[in-house]
Amino acid sequence: MRILLARHGETPWNAEGRYQGQIDIPLSPIGEAQAAALGKRLQDLTITRAVASPLSRAQHTARLALGESRAGMLGSDIDLQEIAHGEWEGLLASEIHDKDPVRLNAWREEPDTVLMPGGESLRQVLQRSWQGLVRASEGLGDDDTLLVVAHDAVNRVLLCRIMGLPLGRLWSFRQAPTTLNLLEGATVDSLEVVRLNDCAHHTPFFGEAKHRAL
């Protein structure tokens, strides 16, 4: 089977560098354009199944990626929603630095050691999002293609597991808005990464393809 693991398009909070988490922030006009560009790229592909996080930025991205004729196939799985940032949600990194500098530094240097106040750890996110990926792929055959639209942290922890990386290496690759990761394998446990952070549908080869770093 083939899995197209995508991230949602840009939101206003992404552009501002705010910690977004599970607060339901919609796409910005730029994010909508990114998702539409993804849809144009995928329009000639046969997609067997599509599942997205229930947060509106992921659902909207998935519908634009599928196009009007295929939007009805879109499902939702709460286990694919973004990491809960807890008390950090809605704050800029500078604001978090003022109130919680030690934990913010650990998040940047050793993210696998951090439990955000009132939020989740990366291990918790991996546990639930992997279950969501397994459910989404159940029954798919060798020639089937699954589209999954999720979030930055969710994609990163899934990719870390697939590539055999410790969660502490979370920041060693990027996940741009509406990026595509192509995964292939006979089962979820045998997936291989074929393409990583492919955002050629809206960004030049040497262009910048990330929101403000968190």
C-alpha positions as semicolon CSV with decimal commas, in nm:
position;residue;x (nm);y (nm);z (nm)
1;M;0,000;0,000;0,000
2;R;0,094;0,363;-0,042
3;I;0,033;0,626;0,223
4;L;0,043;0,996;0,142
5;L;0,105;1,156;0,481
6;A;0,040;1,529;0,452
7;R;0,039;1,823;0,687
8;H;-0,230;2,090;0,690
9;G;-0,176;2,429;0,526
10;E;-0,056;2,742;0,699
11;T;-0,271;2,914;0,961
12;P;-0,243;3,269;1,097
13;W;-0,091;3,128;1,418
14;N;0,169;2,933;1,219
15;A;0,271;3,257;1,047
16;E;0,293;3,439;1,380
17;G;0,485;3,159;1,551
18;R;0,215;3,080;1,809
19;Y;0,186;2,738;1,968
20;Q;-0,132;2,602;1,816
21;G;-0,186;2,249;1,940
22;Q;-0,548;2,144;1,971
23;I;-0,700;2,492;1,953
24;D;-0,902;2,488;1,632
25;I;-0,739;2,759;1,421
26;P;-0,855;2,773;1,055
27;L;-0,637;2,798;0,747
28;S;-0,514;3,137;0,634
29;P;-0,562;3,245;0,271
30;I;-0,204;3,129;0,212
31;G;-0,289;2,793;0,368
32;E;-0,591;2,756;0,145
33;A;-0,377;2,830;-0,161
34;Q;-0,122;2,570;-0,048
35;A;-0,396;2,310;-0,004
36;A;-0,542;2,394;-0,345
37;A;-0,197;2,349;-0,498
38;L;-0,174;2,011;-0,328
39;G;-0,513;1,923;-0,476
40;K;-0,392;2,010;-0,824
41;R;-0,091;1,786;-0,771
42;L;-0,305;1,494;-0,656
43;Q;-0,593;1,534;-0,901
44;D;-0,481;1,255;-1,133
45;L;-0,393;1,008;-0,857
46;T;-0,632;0,730;-0,759
47;I;-0,692;0,764;-0,386
48;T;-0,861;0,470;-0,217
49;R;-0,926;0,621;0,123
50;A;-0,873;0,955;0,300
51;V;-0,859;1,030;0,673
52;A;-0,776;1,353;0,853
53;S;-0,751;1,499;1,199
54;P;-1,087;1,645;1,309
55;L;-0,935;1,992;1,353
56;S;-1,067;2,226;1,085
57;R;-0,727;2,316;0,941
58;A;-0,664;1,949;0,860
59;Q;-1,018;1,880;0,740
60;H;-1,018;2,184;0,511
61;T;-0,676;2,093;0,373
62;A;-0,790;1,737;0,306
63;R;-1,106;1,848;0,125
64;L;-0,911;2,086;-0,098
65;A;-0,649;1,816;-0,161
66;L;-0,914;1,564;-0,262
67;G;-1,117;1,804;-0,474
68;E;-1,492;1,843;-0,479
69;S;-1,561;1,512;-0,653
70;R;-1,374;1,308;-0,388
71;A;-1,437;1,512;-0,073
72;G;-1,717;1,278;0,033
73;M;-1,469;0,997;0,102
74;L;-1,298;1,194;0,379
75;G;-1,305;1,040;0,725
76;S;-1,193;1,173;1,062
77;D;-0,989;1,026;1,348
78;I;-0,939;1,215;1,674
79;D;-0,613;1,029;1,738
80;L;-0,457;1,220;1,446
81;Q;-0,510;1,562;1,604
82;E;-0,212;1,776;1,698
83;I;-0,018;1,747;2,022
84;A;-0,184;1,925;2,315
85;H;0,044;2,212;2,412
86;G;-0,155;2,277;2,728
87;E;-0,076;2,613;2,888
88;W;0,152;2,703;2,596
89;E;-0,129;2,713;2,341
90;G;-0,178;3,054;2,183
91;L;0,154;3,186;2,311
92;L;0,458;3,307;2,119
93;A;0,792;3,142;2,190
94;S;0,910;3,469;2,344
95;E;0,616;3,464;2,585
96;I;0,686;3,104;2,683
97;H;1,052;3,191;2,733
98;D;0,951;3,455;2,987
99;K;0,742;3,215;3,195
100;D;0,890;2,868;3,133
101;P;1,244;2,905;2,991
102;V;1,389;2,576;3,117
103;R;1,112;2,365;2,968
104;L;1,117;2,564;2,642
105;N;1,490;2,500;2,606
106;A;1,434;2,129;2,674
107;W;1,160;2,124;2,408
108;R;1,409;2,256;2,157
109;E;1,706;2,042;2,266
110;E;1,553;1,724;2,412
111;P;1,186;1,722;2,307
112;D;1,134;1,361;2,413
113;T;1,188;1,463;2,778
114;V;0,917;1,730;2,788
115;L;0,563;1,712;2,924
116;M;0,406;2,050;2,862
117;P;0,199;2,186;3,153
118;G;-0,153;2,059;3,093
119;G;-0,043;1,901;2,766
120;E;0,098;1,581;2,617
121;S;0,435;1,418;2,576
122;L;0,566;1,301;2,241
123;R;0,534;0,939;2,353
124;Q;0,165;0,992;2,422
125;V;0,118;1,149;2,080
126;L;0,301;0,862;1,911
127;Q;0,093;0,601;2,089
128;R;-0,241;0,747;1,984
129;S;-0,142;0,863;1,635
130;W;0,009;0,525;1,549
131;Q;-0,321;0,364;1,647
132;G;-0,494;0,612;1,418
133;L;-0,263;0,524;1,129
134;V;-0,322;0,152;1,183
135;R;-0,700;0,204;1,177
136;A;-0,682;0,419;0,865
137;S;-0,484;0,157;0,675
138;E;-0,684;-0,152;0,775
139;G;-0,781;-0,367;0,478
140;L;-0,578;-0,178;0,220
141;G;-0,413;-0,382;-0,054
142;D;-0,084;-0,350;-0,237
143;D;-0,224;-0,116;-0,501
144;D;-0,429;0,103;-0,267
145;T;-0,344;0,461;-0,174
146;L;-0,435;0,625;0,156
147;L;-0,428;1,001;0,211
148;V;-0,373;1,108;0,572
149;V;-0,379;1,478;0,662
150;A;-0,247;1,553;1,008
151;H;-0,014;1,794;1,187
152;D;0,350;1,885;1,242
153;A;0,416;1,693;1,565
154;V;0,195;1,400;1,463
155;N;0,375;1,358;1,132
156;R;0,713;1,389;1,299
157;V;0,652;1,120;1,562
158;L;0,508;0,882;1,301
159;L;0,804;0,938;1,072
160;C;1,049;0,892;1,358
161;R;0,900;0,551;1,430
162;I;0,898;0,448;1,064
163;M;1,259;0,560;1,013
164;G;1,377;0,410;1,341
165;L;1,474;0,746;1,490
166;P;1,446;0,823;1,862
167;L;1,189;1,090;1,942
168;G;1,473;1,314;2,054
169;R;1,560;1,353;1,682
170;L;1,220;1,510;1,615
171;W;1,370;1,833;1,482
172;S;1,620;1,667;1,246
173;F;1,383;1,701;0,948
174;R;1,110;1,943;0,845
175;Q;0,738;1,920;0,785
176;A;0,629;2,216;0,575
177;P;0,268;2,330;0,531
178;T;0,082;2,082;0,302
179;T;0,399;1,879;0,263
180;L;0,375;1,524;0,132
181;N;0,553;1,221;0,274
182;L;0,518;0,908;0,061
183;L;0,527;0,581;0,253
184;E;0,509;0,234;0,101
185;G;0,487;-0,114;0,247
186;A;0,280;-0,431;0,273
187;T;0,179;-0,341;0,631
188;V;0,204;-0,040;0,857
189;D;0,490;-0,205;1,043
190;S;0,690;-0,251;0,724
191;L;0,649;0,100;0,582
192;E;0,944;0,268;0,412
193;V;0,984;0,641;0,350
194;V;0,997;0,704;-0,025
195;R;0,957;1,083;-0,015
196;L;1,007;1,314;0,282
197;N;0,879;1,673;0,318
198;D;0,796;1,708;-0,052
199;C;0,629;2,045;-0,106
200;A;0,719;2,099;-0,472
201;H;0,355;2,193;-0,542
202;H;0,404;2,535;-0,380
203;T;0,776;2,591;-0,308
204;P;1,082;2,610;-0,537
205;F;1,353;2,353;-0,486
206;F;1,570;2,584;-0,277
207;G;1,281;2,787;-0,136
208;E;1,179;2,824;0,225
209;A;0,903;2,575;0,310
210;K;0,833;2,605;0,680
211;H;0,642;2,822;0,918
212;R;0,825;3,019;1,184
213;A;1,022;2,776;1,394
214;L;0,868;2,662;1,719
